[in-house]
Amino acid sequence: MRKDIHLLENKLVPVYQTSTGEQVVYGTELHTVLEVKTAYKDWSVRRFNECDATENKDFEVLLKNEHNPKGGKPSLEHIIQLDTAKEMAMLERNEKGKQVRRYFIQVEKKYKEQEIKRTTISLKEQLEAAAFVAENLHIPQSNKIMMFAKSVRITTSTVIFFLLTLKMKIEKQSQLQSCYRNSSVG
């Protein structure tokens, strides 16, 4: 699940992102913000059971301090998937739990929107890219149109409209260049 993580948000509960893009929280930080009176170890075991959380899927266990200065067992830390952390917060059944859950939902929404903006290109850009690639393919025009439509998941008529518009722009540009050349010659 994790290896390298970096801080993503730090308004209520610190939210981190893993190298694979997953949003996670540390269990002890969640426990502290939720102001739970029960010891972390007991609380985390109970909440993971109530959430039907699966180790190495919904959360990962880490040894917090391998060399415990007081002796005894090292304490545990959990890196928890955001969905599981939302459920754990909701199970607190109090205002703080509600507040944390809503915060997690806002964080998810914010970063999903940013991801969509980052990875989405406009229809015009998609069509221009498809037209550029197809220009160099030696296949019939009708097949190119079908390829455009499939590659960008739009109707064939939309592709034809775009291509005709593009063709008209190119012809107009060519006419303007021709007029410019003729006027500068004469």
N, C-alpha and C positions, 0 to 999 in steps of 0.2 A: 504494500500500500504506500508506504512513505520511503523515503531515504533523505532527500533534500527537501526541506520545507522553508517557505519564507512567509513573513507576515503580510496578510492581505488587508485586514481591517482590525482596528483596535479601539472601537468606540465603547462597547459594553463588555463583550467577551472577545479576547483576541481570536481571530479566525486566520488560519494559515492555508496556504496552497502547496500541494505536493508537486514534485517534479512532473507528475503525470496529470496535473490539472485538477486533482480532487481537493475539495475544501474540507478542512478538518479543524478540530479544536483539541486542546489538551484537557483531559478529564479533570485534573486538579484545578485548573483555571475555571472550568464550567462549575464545578462544585463550589468554589469560593464565591463566584458571582451569584449563584443561586442561593447563597447564604444557608446552606444545608447544615443542620445541627449534627447529623449522624457522621461518624468517621468516614473519610473518603473510601477506604477499602470496603466497608460494609455497604455504603450507599451505591458504589459503582457495581458491585456484584448484584445487588437487588435490582437496580435499574436495567442492567444488561439483560437480566432474566425476564423482567417485565416487558422489555422491548423485543425479546427473542433475537437479540443481537448475536452475531456469529463472529468469533475471533478471526482475525486476518481477512475479514470481509467488511464488517461494520466498525471494527476497532482493532487496534494493534496494541499489544502489551510491551512496555519497556521497563527495564529496571532503572529506577530513578537515581539511586546512588548505590553503586555496586559495593563500595567500601563504607558501610554504615559505621560511623565513629562510635556509636553506642553499642555496637555488636548486634547480633540477631540478624534477621532477614532484611535485605534491602527493600525499600519501599517501591511500590509499583506506580507507573504512570501509564495512562492510556491515550493514544491518539485516536480520536473518534470522528467518524464520518459525520458531516454536517446533518444529514437526514436523521441519523441516530441521535445526535445531540439535540435536535429539535424535539424529537419524541421524548427524550429524557427530561428536557425542560418542561414540556407539557405535562408529564407525569407528576411534577411537583405540585400541581393543582393549587397554585397561588399566584398572586400578581407578579412576583419576580419571574416565575416560570413562564407566564404569558408574555411578559416584556422581552425575555431572552428569546423565546420562540419567534416572536414578531421580528426581532432584530435579525435573527438568522434568515428568515424569509426575505427581508429587505436586502441582506447581503447577497443571497442567491440571485435575486431578481436583478440587482445592480450588475453583477458580474456576468450573468447570462446575456443581458442586453449589450454589455461591452463586447462579449465574445461574438455575438451575432453581428454587431457593427464591424468588428475586426475581420470577420471571415466572409461577409457578404459583399458581393460586387453587384452593381446595378445591372438591370436587364440590358441596357445599352452597351455596357462594357462586355457582358457575356456575348452579345450578338456580334460586336466588333471583333472580339477575339475569335469567335467561330468563323466569321467571314474571312479574317486574315489567314487562318489555317486552311480553310477550304479553297482559297484562291490558288494555293499551291498544289492542290490535289487535282489530278486529271480524271475527274468523274463527271457524269452528266449533271447539269444544273439542278434538275428535279431531285436527284439523290442528295445534293448538297443541302437543299432546302429541308428535306426530311431529317438530315443529320443535325442541322441547326435546331430544329424543333425538338428533337429528342434530347440533345445535349443541354438545352436550357429549360426543358419541360414547359414549352409554350405551344400555342397552336401554329400550324403551318401558315395560316393567313397572317398572323402577326409577323412571322419571319419574312414573308413576301413583302408586306408593307414596309418593314424596316429596310429590306434590301432595295426596294424601289426608291425609297426616300434617300438612301445612301447613294444610289446610282444617280439620282437627280442632282444631289449636291456635288458629286464628282463631275458630272457634265457641266453644271453651272460654273464650277471652279475652272474647268478646262476652257469654257467659253471666255471667262474673264481673263485668263492667262493669254488666250489667243488675241483678244481685243487689246490687251496691254502690249503684247509684242507688236501688233500691227500699228498701234499708235506711236510706239517708240521708234519704229522703222521709218515711218512716213513723216 
